[in-house]
Amino acid sequence: MIIIKYTTEEEGQQIIAEKTSQGYTLIEVQNITEGNFLGFLESNETLPENDKTENQKLQDMIDTLIMDNINMQEQIDTLITSNL
């Protein structure tokens, strides 16, 4: 994981564009009294479960639900076509 400090919104957007084009994933934005920070993961990096932000945990849950829904729809389609 890398953390990059930025000062202006334009600079932040430029960093995001540059890093995402290099294969990094933006995982965190912090605007605190010490400054503005962007956190990125390389494409082959993963965070331990306890280090994930609430948004990441929620996104993981949504992704799981979507895959479950797709799998369920495929099973329904199979049942329908096999009973025709």
Secondary structure by P-SEA (a helix, b strand, c coil): cbbbbbccaaaaaaaaaaaaaaccccccccccccbbbbbbbccccccccccccaaaaaaaaaaaaaaaaaaaaaaaaaaaaaac
